[in-house]
Amino acid sequence: MSELRQKRRLRLHILFESQDRKTPNGSSYIRLIRPLLHSSNAGRAEVSFGADLPDEPVDAVIVDRLWRDDLTPALQATLFGALQQRKTPLIYSIDDNLLDLGTVPGRREFPTALQRNLLREFLRQAAGVIVSTDKLATRLSNLNANVVVLPNQLDETLAWPQAVPARSGESLRIGYMGTFSHFDDLMMVAWPLRQILSQHRGTLSLEVVGVADESQIRALFPGLAVSVRKVPAGLVRYPEFVGWMSSELQWDLAIAPLLETPFNVSKSDIKALDYGLLGIPAVFSRVESYQSWVRDESDGLLVENTDAKWLAALSRMVADKGLRARLARQSFERVRTERTLAQHAGNWIDAIEKFLVNESSQTFAPFVRVDASLAAAAPAASVAASRPALTRQQKLLQYANLQGRGLEIGASFSPVLTKADGYNIEILDHASQEELIAKYKDSGVDVSRIEPVDYIWTGQPLDELIGRTDHYDYIIASHVIEHTPDMVAFFQQCERLLKPGGVLALAVPDERYCFDALRPVSPTGDVLQAHRERRSRHTAGAVFDHFSTIAFLDGEPSWHKASQGSLALLHTFDEAVERYEAAMQSDDYIDVHNWRFTPASFRLIVHDLNCLGLTRLREMEPVEPEGMEFLVVLEKSDLELSRLIQDKKAEDRLALALAARNEWASATTGPKFEHS
C-alpha cells in the first residue's frame, strides 16, 4: 500500500471532455467518472468533475481527451500555468488515437490540426497518461513514456439488462451504432448488407444509430428496409443513454465492422462489451481490436474483411436462431463476470497513485507560447517566470502547428524533427539518404540521424520540385538561408508551399559570432540585385569573399558573444584566388555563405521585401537569440498585399536600421580578437 493511501483519501478532479461545457461526453463517463466514482473506490478517493478547475486544492487534475470545445493554445497555456502555480500534477486520459483521425483530405476534420497540436501538448505535460489499448500506448509513447493501459470496463450499476432479452417473431433486425468516425467502416460492409437485405425483403431490416447523417445512410441502401435512429436529446448523457439502449435497441443481431487504419488499429473492444451486456449476438471484423477479446463461435463471429466472408456470416446469423441465442448468452455472461467495474474500478486509483509517487521527477516544459493576455486564471508573467527556459527546438517551433504537415529543408545529419518521433514531416536535401551517409560517415557525426530524403533538390524551384502549393503548415530551414543565391526567390517558393497562416522557421548564423566575422552584413540592395539577375549559383566575387575571409576563433568555426581569442584565416589568399578562378570558368554550383546577418539586419531586409511587395512572409514576434545563431519565424500573411505593404511602410524603418547598425557596432566595440 502506498504512502498516499496510508495517509488519506486522494482528492481528484476530472476536467471532462464536453461540447457544451456542461454535459460530459461518453468517454469521460466510461473512462473516468464511472470508474473513479465507483463504490469500490469510496474509501480511496474523493472525486469531483467539471469543465473548469475547482476552487479547493486537489492532489491531481485529470484531463480527458480535448477537454473543452473552445480549447485554444492560450487557454491550454493558462491551465498549465494554473496547475504549476498550485503545484498540482496533470494526468491525461485518452481512449482513441486522435493523432491519426481527421487527416483524410476532403473529409470532416476532427480533430483539426490545431486540436491535434493541443492534444500533443497535453501528452507532453502529463505526469502520466491513461489509455485503453496497448496499440494506443505504443503510438503515444514518444510523447510520454509514463503510460498505463486500462482496458474499458462497463459499470454494472447502470441500467443494463439483468438477463439476455428474449427475441421472438419472424422479422429480424440487424443493428449498428457508432460515431461519425465509423462511417467508412459501415461503407466497407455496405455491399454484403445490401445483398442480405435484398434476399430477405419483408423479414429483415437494418437500424443504424449515429455513424452518419440519415441522407448518407439512405444513399447507401436505396429502396431497402433501413432506418436511422436518433437518441432523444434528454438521454444523451451516458448513464441515461445506457438505459435508452437497454429498452429501445430491439436488435436480433448486430455488426461491428472495422477497417484496419492507423486510427482504428488503436481502437478498443468497447462495442463488443456493449453488445455483450445488451445480450445482442454480433459479427465482428477479425482485427486486433476484437480478436483480443472476442472468442470466435463463442462470444461472436469473427470474419475477414471481405464481401464474401461478411455475407456468409450475416447469412448464417440470420438463418440460425440457435446460434444467435448461444452467442448472446455466452457473451452476456462473460462480460458480466470479467469486464465490469465491480472487478476493475480499483485499477484506476492504482494507476493514479503510481503517477503521483513518480511525480516528483516530472517537470513542466510548456511548448506553447503564453500571451500577456492570459491573466484570468494565471498571470502570464508568473507562468513565464516559473517555467524552465525553452529549448532551441521549442523556440524555433513555438508558432508551428506540429500536428500539421511539415517540410525540413537541408536537414542533413542534424534534423530538427524526425519521422521516428511521429511528426508528419518530409525532407528536402541536395542528396539521397544513402549519399548523405556516405558523405558524412568519416566526419565524426552521427549518421544514424540522417533522415530518408523525400525530395532531392537539383536547382529547380522548390514548389516545382514538390509539385504542390498551399500544402505545408510549417517549413524548417536551419542554416540554409545564408547559402541561397537568390534569397527573395527562396522566400517566394516557401510562401507558395505554405498554407495561409503557415510558418517558415529559420535558424540563421549571427555573422558576429561565426567564421563570417570579418565580413560586413548584407544590405537589402544586394538581395534585390541577386533577385533581379535570377541567380541560381553564387557569383565568383561571392566565392572569393567567402574563401578569403573565413576565420576560426582558436580553431572553432563559431563562438558565443563573450568569447575572446585568436582569429586565424582558414584558407590562404592563393587558395581563395583558385576558388575564384574556378567559379569564373565553370557553371558548377560552389557552396558559400552568400549572405551575412545580425538579427536586426535580417529584420530590416524582411521589412524592405514586405514593403516592396516581394513576399507575404512577415516576421512574427522576435525570438530570443540562441548562442551563435538567431531564430526567426516568418508567417504567410493572409492580408491583401496592398494592406500588408501599407502596414509595413507604417513601421519605423529608421529604428530598424539603427538597431542593425548598433548590433554591428557592438561587434567592433566589444571583446577584441587577437591575431593568431
Legacy VTK file of the C-alpha trace (Angstrom):
# vtk DataFile Version 3.0
C-alpha trace
ASCII
DATASET POLYDATA
POINTS 676 float
0.000 0.000 0.000
1.439 3.390 -0.988
2.124 6.226 1.441
-0.638 8.211 -0.240
-3.228 5.611 0.648
-1.918 5.186 4.186
-2.294 8.906 4.917
-5.695 9.800 3.442
-8.012 9.508 0.507
-6.861 11.125 -2.712
-8.596 14.310 -3.793
-9.065 14.165 -7.571
-10.753 16.469 -10.061
-11.755 15.448 -13.593
-11.795 18.016 -16.397
-14.195 16.117 -18.608
-14.496 16.460 -22.374
-17.670 18.231 -23.424
-19.273 20.065 -26.338
-21.301 22.389 -24.132
-19.064 22.551 -21.011
-21.969 21.102 -19.019
-22.533 17.529 -20.171
-19.571 15.120 -20.084
-19.019 13.131 -23.260
-19.452 9.391 -23.109
-15.709 8.753 -22.987
-15.384 10.827 -19.814
-18.103 8.781 -18.127
-16.746 5.422 -19.262
-13.044 6.144 -18.742
-13.029 8.416 -15.682
-16.241 9.408 -13.942
-17.829 5.975 -13.513
-14.583 4.130 -12.592
-13.325 6.734 -10.116
-16.738 7.272 -8.514
-17.469 3.537 -8.297
-18.498 2.430 -4.819
-15.447 0.176 -4.535
-13.250 3.314 -4.587
-15.212 5.241 -1.960
-12.552 4.679 0.697
-9.679 5.628 -1.605
-10.630 8.868 -3.342
-12.819 11.964 -3.187
-13.681 12.780 -6.802
-15.185 15.878 -8.356
-15.665 16.742 -12.006
-16.459 19.729 -14.176
-15.391 21.853 -17.141
-13.186 24.127 -15.015
-10.649 23.835 -12.235
-12.074 23.568 -8.712
-11.550 26.280 -6.113
-10.315 23.848 -3.468
-6.897 22.147 -3.656
-6.674 18.637 -5.101
-3.937 16.023 -5.408
-4.283 15.727 -9.169
-6.294 17.049 -12.081
-7.247 14.520 -14.760
-7.928 15.882 -18.251
-9.948 13.812 -20.705
-9.133 13.980 -24.409
-9.687 17.503 -25.804
-11.396 18.878 -22.685
-13.340 21.972 -23.824
-14.985 22.724 -27.162
-13.365 26.180 -27.157
-9.847 24.974 -26.335
-7.081 27.205 -27.738
-3.316 27.342 -27.178
-3.867 30.345 -24.912
-6.454 28.544 -22.773
-4.285 25.456 -22.573
-1.276 27.540 -21.523
-3.413 29.161 -18.821
-4.347 25.724 -17.497
-0.701 24.623 -17.422
0.257 27.810 -15.603
-2.535 27.477 -13.043
-1.600 23.867 -12.293
2.035 24.790 -11.905
1.170 27.625 -9.531
-0.883 25.198 -7.446
1.814 22.512 -7.731
-0.921 20.156 -8.950
0.065 17.292 -11.277
-1.765 16.815 -14.568
-2.867 13.308 -15.545
-4.142 12.764 -19.063
-6.710 10.244 -20.280
-7.360 9.363 -23.921
-9.124 6.362 -25.437
-8.653 6.979 -29.176
-5.728 7.668 -31.474
-6.839 11.213 -32.272
-3.408 11.977 -33.712
-4.370 9.888 -36.754
-8.017 10.875 -37.038
-9.283 13.722 -39.200
-6.291 13.609 -41.551
-8.012 12.402 -44.729
-8.306 15.270 -47.274
-11.883 16.220 -48.091
-13.378 14.545 -45.024
-14.945 16.132 -41.993
-11.920 17.196 -39.969
-11.997 16.166 -36.351
-9.799 16.804 -34.659
-8.423 19.773 -36.544
-4.692 20.207 -36.994
-4.705 22.721 -34.124
-6.590 20.313 -31.863
-4.047 17.581 -32.578
-1.315 20.003 -31.590
-3.110 20.744 -28.306
-3.524 17.023 -27.699
0.200 16.536 -28.173
0.836 19.243 -25.565
-1.381 17.505 -23.015
0.615 14.331 -23.559
3.922 16.161 -23.101
2.869 17.891 -19.888
1.204 14.963 -18.132
2.730 13.220 -15.134
1.091 10.112 -16.547
-1.243 9.004 -19.320
-4.127 6.516 -19.124
-5.096 4.751 -22.358
-7.388 1.889 -23.315
-5.188 -0.319 -25.539
-1.615 -1.482 -25.945
-1.507 -0.146 -29.522
-2.540 3.299 -28.361
0.119 3.217 -25.631
2.758 2.416 -28.251
1.537 5.207 -30.545
1.780 7.809 -27.779
4.938 6.588 -26.059
7.187 9.011 -27.963
5.359 11.889 -26.304
5.128 10.454 -22.785
6.923 7.385 -21.514
4.695 7.091 -18.418
1.645 5.374 -19.931
-0.688 2.888 -18.234
-3.121 0.709 -20.189
-6.530 0.287 -18.529
-8.922 -1.639 -20.807
-12.514 -0.432 -20.930
-14.876 -1.883 -18.342
-18.639 -1.326 -18.084
-20.409 -0.062 -14.992
-22.674 -2.884 -13.878
-24.685 -0.491 -11.655
-26.214 1.275 -14.686
-29.462 0.163 -16.316
-28.103 -2.770 -18.290
-30.403 -5.784 -18.820
-30.180 -8.270 -15.991
-30.699 -11.181 -18.364
-30.477 -11.810 -22.085
-33.637 -10.270 -23.579
-35.966 -12.682 -25.327
-36.080 -12.252 -29.115
-39.158 -13.532 -30.923
-41.018 -13.058 -34.161
-40.351 -13.838 -37.777
-38.955 -10.410 -38.665
-35.324 -9.816 -37.737
-33.426 -6.583 -37.217
-29.686 -6.003 -37.690
-28.242 -3.132 -35.668
-25.145 -0.948 -35.817
-24.156 2.030 -33.679
-21.140 4.273 -33.638
-19.827 7.799 -34.099
-19.189 9.664 -37.348
-15.649 8.265 -37.410
-17.164 4.848 -38.233
-18.877 5.779 -41.494
-16.024 4.290 -43.549
-16.367 1.065 -41.561
-20.061 0.868 -42.438
-19.287 1.572 -46.097
-16.909 -1.404 -46.088
-19.833 -3.786 -45.444
-22.442 -1.897 -47.469
-22.441 -4.469 -50.303
-22.990 -7.588 -48.128
-25.651 -5.709 -46.154
-27.445 -4.744 -49.361
-27.316 -8.366 -50.515
-28.697 -9.836 -47.304
-31.408 -7.184 -47.032
-32.454 -7.794 -50.644
-32.557 -11.555 -50.122
-34.846 -11.177 -47.088
-37.146 -8.345 -48.109
-40.070 -8.058 -45.730
-38.435 -10.081 -42.952
-35.102 -8.334 -42.380
-34.247 -4.688 -41.647
-31.224 -2.622 -40.636
-31.230 0.027 -37.909
-28.340 2.477 -37.527
-27.623 4.707 -34.509
-25.183 7.566 -35.094
-22.454 6.858 -37.695
-23.691 9.289 -40.381
-26.444 11.642 -41.461
-29.710 9.980 -42.447
-29.303 11.070 -46.072
-25.903 9.348 -46.279
-27.262 6.119 -44.816
-30.244 6.046 -47.155
-27.992 6.728 -50.135
-26.006 3.599 -49.229
-29.136 1.402 -49.098
-31.641 2.731 -51.652
-35.041 1.060 -51.554
-34.140 -1.254 -48.662
-35.546 -1.581 -45.140
-33.093 0.722 -43.389
-33.879 3.166 -40.576
-31.791 5.724 -38.733
-32.436 6.013 -35.011
-31.663 9.212 -33.122
-31.011 9.339 -29.401
-33.545 11.684 -27.722
-31.941 14.964 -26.643
-32.678 14.341 -22.974
-30.981 10.946 -22.989
-27.569 11.717 -24.464
-25.769 11.629 -21.095
-24.081 8.254 -20.848
-25.996 6.916 -17.804
-29.328 7.764 -19.452
-28.039 6.530 -22.823
-27.368 3.087 -21.323
-30.989 2.922 -20.150
-32.183 4.007 -23.593
-30.093 1.308 -25.313
-31.359 -1.372 -22.942
-35.006 -0.564 -23.554
-35.010 0.625 -27.171
-32.486 -1.392 -29.168
-34.546 -4.424 -30.103
-31.892 -5.980 -32.297
-31.700 -9.663 -33.144
-28.081 -9.340 -34.191
-25.509 -6.561 -34.524
-22.424 -5.824 -36.590
-19.030 -4.363 -35.720
-17.069 -3.802 -38.959
-13.662 -2.187 -38.524
-11.185 -1.213 -41.220
-7.502 -1.619 -40.419
-6.469 2.046 -40.496
-3.897 3.980 -38.417
-6.811 5.284 -36.342
-8.703 2.009 -35.962
-5.678 -0.099 -35.059
-5.711 1.521 -31.613
-9.466 1.120 -31.080
-10.753 -0.683 -28.018
-13.277 -3.512 -27.858
-15.966 -1.325 -26.248
-18.544 -2.258 -28.915
-18.127 -5.937 -28.087
-18.738 -5.120 -24.416
-21.837 -3.048 -25.192
-23.330 -5.725 -27.444
-22.445 -8.399 -24.902
-24.105 -6.716 -21.931
-27.138 -5.818 -24.063
-27.476 -9.529 -24.908
-27.129 -8.953 -28.659
-25.146 -11.506 -30.718
-22.762 -9.871 -33.156
-20.446 -10.273 -36.132
-17.027 -8.620 -35.719
-14.171 -7.837 -38.085
-11.259 -10.185 -37.464
-8.882 -7.398 -36.383
-6.747 -6.991 -33.302
-9.225 -4.716 -31.522
-11.767 -7.555 -31.340
-9.561 -10.638 -31.566
-8.024 -9.800 -28.193
-11.423 -10.286 -26.515
-13.998 -11.984 -28.755
-13.711 -15.763 -28.934
-14.877 -16.851 -32.368
-18.010 -19.049 -32.288
-18.326 -18.448 -28.528
-18.793 -14.705 -27.911
-19.485 -13.761 -31.527
-18.387 -14.409 -35.077
-15.024 -13.078 -36.269
-14.758 -12.593 -40.038
-12.183 -11.387 -42.523
-12.916 -8.022 -44.126
-14.079 -9.323 -47.497
-17.533 -9.077 -49.060
-17.859 -12.838 -49.325
-16.894 -13.518 -45.697
-19.221 -10.850 -44.363
-22.130 -12.013 -46.485
-21.603 -15.624 -45.375
-21.504 -14.634 -41.691
-24.614 -12.466 -41.967
-26.476 -15.221 -43.814
-25.539 -17.715 -41.140
-26.660 -15.470 -38.301
-29.983 -14.664 -39.991
-30.720 -18.338 -40.655
-29.634 -19.852 -37.318
-31.719 -18.800 -34.317
-29.888 -21.262 -32.054
-26.520 -19.724 -32.964
-27.819 -16.252 -32.153
-29.160 -17.381 -28.781
-25.934 -19.170 -27.840
-23.651 -16.276 -28.764
-25.899 -13.790 -26.940
-25.944 -15.852 -23.740
-22.227 -16.608 -23.657
-21.094 -13.048 -24.418
-23.543 -11.639 -21.860
-22.247 -13.891 -19.069
-18.596 -13.348 -19.933
-18.807 -9.539 -19.961
-20.732 -9.535 -16.647
-18.158 -11.723 -14.909
-14.928 -10.389 -16.481
-15.349 -6.853 -17.811
-17.243 -4.721 -15.306
-16.099 -2.133 -12.794
-17.015 -4.435 -9.941
-13.790 -6.304 -10.705
-11.606 -3.490 -12.061
-12.528 0.004 -10.762
-9.622 -0.025 -8.310
-7.136 -0.204 -11.189
-7.794 3.471 -11.980
-6.825 4.549 -8.460
-3.779 2.262 -8.567
-2.588 3.949 -11.759
-3.088 7.462 -10.401
-1.234 6.618 -7.200
1.656 5.320 -9.266
1.770 8.569 -11.270
1.738 10.679 -8.108
4.508 8.687 -6.447
6.650 9.251 -9.540
5.531 12.843 -9.994
8.479 14.325 -8.143
10.623 13.509 -11.174
8.202 15.165 -13.609
8.746 18.747 -14.790
6.636 21.107 -16.837
8.245 22.232 -20.091
5.474 24.133 -21.860
5.889 24.153 -25.620
3.189 26.736 -26.250
3.679 30.466 -26.036
1.987 32.231 -23.115
0.431 35.536 -24.171
0.309 38.549 -21.884
-3.493 38.458 -22.074
-3.788 35.236 -20.089
-4.185 36.794 -16.679
-7.581 35.288 -15.871
-6.560 32.037 -14.228
-2.798 32.509 -14.012
-0.963 35.730 -14.972
1.283 35.063 -17.938
4.206 36.799 -16.275
4.103 34.378 -13.355
3.871 31.420 -15.733
6.855 32.607 -17.768
8.877 33.329 -14.633
8.339 29.891 -13.131
8.710 27.665 -16.179
12.026 26.319 -17.448
13.683 28.078 -20.371
12.554 26.865 -23.760
14.933 24.691 -25.722
16.280 25.740 -29.111
13.739 23.475 -30.803
10.882 24.915 -28.758
11.899 28.490 -29.552
12.211 27.710 -33.242
8.879 25.888 -33.489
6.727 27.604 -30.881
4.460 29.085 -33.568
4.334 25.977 -35.776
1.348 23.658 -35.947
3.345 20.493 -35.335
0.300 18.281 -35.822
0.095 19.514 -39.401
2.256 18.674 -42.399
5.854 19.905 -42.328
8.896 20.174 -44.586
12.514 20.454 -43.456
14.979 21.831 -45.983
18.607 20.762 -45.705
18.242 18.603 -42.589
21.455 16.720 -43.425
22.796 14.878 -40.331
21.017 17.118 -37.804
17.233 17.182 -38.414
15.180 19.429 -36.153
12.237 16.996 -36.206
12.216 13.314 -37.128
9.692 10.964 -38.615
10.532 8.422 -35.927
9.151 10.813 -33.304
5.785 10.746 -35.009
5.946 14.034 -36.906
4.307 14.241 -40.323
7.385 15.788 -41.901
9.091 15.466 -45.281
12.773 16.065 -46.015
14.268 18.019 -48.910
18.033 17.893 -49.418
20.678 18.008 -52.131
21.347 14.253 -51.980
19.661 10.986 -51.002
19.910 9.463 -47.523
22.428 6.914 -48.809
24.571 9.617 -50.430
24.486 11.761 -47.290
25.528 8.820 -45.117
28.459 8.126 -47.455
29.394 11.820 -47.427
29.466 12.162 -43.631
30.392 8.664 -42.413
34.010 9.676 -41.706
33.227 13.156 -40.409
32.630 12.259 -36.763
28.866 12.904 -36.905
26.030 10.533 -36.032
24.934 9.384 -39.489
22.085 7.354 -37.937
20.236 10.671 -37.550
20.155 11.240 -41.306
16.512 11.015 -42.374
15.138 9.390 -45.539
15.053 12.150 -48.156
11.708 12.719 -49.868
12.829 15.349 -52.393
16.307 15.721 -53.915
16.964 19.314 -54.982
18.963 19.854 -58.180
18.464 23.591 -58.611
14.818 23.876 -59.613
12.248 25.987 -57.668
11.201 24.161 -54.520
7.478 24.258 -55.274
8.093 22.860 -58.767
10.177 20.028 -57.303
7.470 19.132 -54.782
4.621 19.806 -57.178
2.272 21.372 -54.610
1.174 24.764 -53.340
-0.603 25.797 -50.109
0.450 22.399 -48.781
2.554 22.718 -45.622
1.684 24.009 -42.158
5.345 24.731 -41.451
8.747 24.674 -43.137
12.035 24.394 -41.246
15.325 25.650 -42.668
18.228 25.565 -40.213
21.388 27.296 -41.517
20.055 27.344 -45.073
19.074 30.945 -45.862
22.666 32.211 -45.860
23.512 29.752 -48.670
20.758 30.804 -51.098
21.887 32.528 -54.329
18.516 34.337 -54.584
17.024 34.915 -51.142
13.860 36.554 -52.490
13.138 33.548 -54.716
13.659 31.238 -51.732
11.118 33.227 -49.710
8.639 33.229 -52.584
8.957 29.474 -53.140
8.429 28.756 -49.425
5.488 31.156 -49.449
3.845 29.202 -52.271
4.428 25.918 -50.447
2.889 27.145 -47.183
-0.782 27.249 -46.315
-2.153 30.676 -45.324
-1.031 31.183 -41.738
1.750 28.612 -42.147
5.203 29.472 -40.846
8.783 29.362 -42.099
11.080 28.678 -39.137
14.678 29.749 -39.737
17.845 29.246 -37.731
20.380 31.787 -39.007
24.062 32.195 -38.082
24.849 35.557 -36.482
27.795 36.826 -38.523
29.328 38.419 -35.407
29.836 35.035 -33.770
30.885 32.729 -36.591
33.525 32.412 -39.304
31.853 35.293 -41.209
33.012 37.776 -38.543
35.435 39.587 -40.902
32.714 40.300 -43.471
30.091 43.082 -43.343
26.357 42.392 -43.134
24.404 42.075 -46.376
22.255 45.081 -47.357
18.820 44.886 -48.963
20.214 46.230 -52.236
22.435 43.198 -52.728
19.464 40.922 -52.063
17.406 42.808 -54.652
20.195 42.684 -57.246
20.556 38.909 -56.851
16.816 38.538 -57.402
16.820 40.858 -60.426
19.516 38.696 -62.002
17.625 35.486 -61.076
20.810 33.963 -59.713
20.876 30.181 -59.367
24.542 29.988 -58.333
26.849 32.271 -56.419
28.915 34.897 -58.194
32.667 34.485 -58.492
33.056 37.555 -56.257
30.950 35.957 -53.514
33.074 32.811 -53.774
36.267 34.872 -53.393
34.930 36.847 -50.410
33.844 33.662 -48.679
37.096 31.731 -49.017
39.369 34.722 -48.486
37.792 35.770 -45.171
36.692 32.593 -43.381
38.247 32.876 -39.924
38.152 30.454 -36.978
38.490 31.541 -33.344
41.030 29.302 -31.612
40.232 26.598 -34.132
36.435 26.890 -33.747
34.070 27.985 -36.573
31.578 29.619 -34.164
31.512 31.076 -30.674
29.412 32.990 -28.162
29.057 36.703 -27.535
31.628 36.996 -24.752
34.262 34.838 -26.448
37.804 36.144 -26.909
40.820 34.580 -28.508
42.905 34.352 -31.639
41.395 34.521 -35.111
43.061 32.668 -37.970
42.145 32.569 -41.643
41.171 29.111 -42.773
42.418 29.495 -46.362
45.433 31.194 -47.896
44.991 34.046 -50.356
46.163 31.792 -53.193
43.558 29.177 -52.271
40.843 31.851 -52.372
42.046 33.004 -55.808
41.995 29.398 -57.011
38.326 29.036 -55.928
37.528 32.401 -57.545
39.040 31.376 -60.882
37.238 28.026 -60.775
33.952 29.912 -60.280
34.773 32.171 -63.230
35.442 29.244 -65.574
32.636 26.859 -64.560
28.873 26.875 -64.174
29.092 24.366 -61.316
27.439 25.357 -58.063
30.038 26.241 -55.393
28.542 26.432 -51.918
29.362 29.501 -49.805
27.817 31.790 -47.209
26.342 34.251 -49.667
24.562 36.400 -47.051
25.555 37.634 -43.611
23.163 38.919 -40.968
22.704 40.123 -37.453
19.164 39.748 -36.037
18.232 43.375 -36.735
19.816 43.468 -40.203
17.803 40.389 -41.172
14.657 42.004 -39.788
15.368 45.101 -41.868
15.706 43.063 -45.074
12.407 41.239 -44.461
10.741 44.588 -43.718
12.015 46.021 -47.000
10.898 42.996 -49.020
7.423 43.293 -47.456
7.265 46.986 -48.343
8.258 46.183 -51.923
5.546 43.525 -52.153
8.113 40.813 -52.941
6.940 38.420 -50.223
3.974 37.930 -47.926
6.217 36.264 -45.350
6.298 38.626 -42.400
8.173 38.269 -39.149
6.242 37.197 -36.107
7.283 38.253 -32.608
11.116 38.235 -32.405
12.550 35.065 -30.917
15.248 35.170 -28.264
18.733 34.669 -29.821
20.372 31.306 -29.322
24.182 31.396 -28.908
25.964 31.907 -32.227
22.696 31.956 -34.151
19.372 33.706 -34.052
15.955 32.240 -34.725
13.321 33.763 -36.978
9.718 32.742 -37.606
8.014 34.168 -40.703
4.269 33.751 -41.192
2.494 33.597 -44.543
0.200 36.579 -44.141
-3.393 36.346 -45.333
-3.684 40.127 -45.651
-4.285 41.712 -49.022
-0.875 42.590 -50.444
-1.697 46.292 -50.571
-2.698 46.220 -46.884
0.467 44.352 -45.920
2.613 46.896 -47.787
0.754 49.752 -46.099
1.190 48.225 -42.645
4.908 47.566 -43.122
5.575 51.052 -44.508
3.967 52.491 -41.403
6.683 50.912 -39.249
9.728 52.921 -38.159
12.368 51.845 -40.656
14.958 54.172 -39.132
14.632 52.318 -35.827
15.298 49.024 -37.602
18.289 50.467 -39.459
19.744 51.930 -36.258
19.274 48.634 -34.456
21.153 46.862 -37.240
23.925 49.461 -37.126
24.230 49.192 -33.338
24.409 45.397 -33.454
27.263 45.591 -35.932
28.941 48.275 -33.834
28.740 46.037 -30.766
30.964 43.542 -32.558
33.628 46.189 -33.169
33.497 47.752 -29.692
33.162 44.505 -27.749
35.807 41.890 -26.907
38.846 42.133 -29.154
40.209 39.267 -31.184
43.923 38.724 -31.392
45.955 37.967 -34.475
46.876 34.307 -34.380
LINES 1 677
676 0 1 2 3 4 5 6 7 8 9 10 11 12 13 14 15 16 17 18 19 20 21 22 23 24 25 26 27 28 29 30 31 32 33 34 35 36 37 38 39 40 41 42 43 44 45 46 47 48 49 50 51 52 53 54 55 56 57 58 59 60 61 62 63 64 65 66 67 68 69 70 71 72 73 74 75 76 77 78 79 80 81 82 83 84 85 86 87 88 89 90 91 92 93 94 95 96 97 98 99 100 101 102 103 104 105 106 107 108 109 110 111 112 113 114 115 116 117 118 119 120 121 122 123 124 125 126 127 128 129 130 131 132 133 134 135 136 137 138 139 140 141 142 143 144 145 146 147 148 149 150 151 152 153 154 155 156 157 158 159 160 161 162 163 164 165 166 167 168 169 170 171 172 173 174 175 176 177 178 179 180 181 182 183 184 185 186 187 188 189 190 191 192 193 194 195 196 197 198 199 200 201 202 203 204 205 206 207 208 209 210 211 212 213 214 215 216 217 218 219 220 221 222 223 224 225 226 227 228 229 230 231 232 233 234 235 236 237 238 239 240 241 242 243 244 245 246 247 248 249 250 251 252 253 254 255 256 257 258 259 260 261 262 263 264 265 266 267 268 269 270 271 272 273 274 275 276 277 278 279 280 281 282 283 284 285 286 287 288 289 290 291 292 293 294 295 296 297 298 299 300 301 302 303 304 305 306 307 308 309 310 311 312 313 314 315 316 317 318 319 320 321 322 323 324 325 326 327 328 329 330 331 332 333 334 335 336 337 338 339 340 341 342 343 344 345 346 347 348 349 350 351 352 353 354 355 356 357 358 359 360 361 362 363 364 365 366 367 368 369 370 371 372 373 374 375 376 377 378 379 380 381 382 383 384 385 386 387 388 389 390 391 392 393 394 395 396 397 398 399 400 401 402 403 404 405 406 407 408 409 410 411 412 413 414 415 416 417 418 419 420 421 422 423 424 425 426 427 428 429 430 431 432 433 434 435 436 437 438 439 440 441 442 443 444 445 446 447 448 449 450 451 452 453 454 455 456 457 458 459 460 461 462 463 464 465 466 467 468 469 470 471 472 473 474 475 476 477 478 479 480 481 482 483 484 485 486 487 488 489 490 491 492 493 494 495 496 497 498 499 500 501 502 503 504 505 506 507 508 509 510 511 512 513 514 515 516 517 518 519 520 521 522 523 524 525 526 527 528 529 530 531 532 533 534 535 536 537 538 539 540 541 542 543 544 545 546 547 548 549 550 551 552 553 554 555 556 557 558 559 560 561 562 563 564 565 566 567 568 569 570 571 572 573 574 575 576 577 578 579 580 581 582 583 584 585 586 587 588 589 590 591 592 593 594 595 596 597 598 599 600 601 602 603 604 605 606 607 608 609 610 611 612 613 614 615 616 617 618 619 620 621 622 623 624 625 626 627 628 629 630 631 632 633 634 635 636 637 638 639 640 641 642 643 644 645 646 647 648 649 650 651 652 653 654 655 656 657 658 659 660 661 662 663 664 665 666 667 668 669 670 671 672 673 674 675
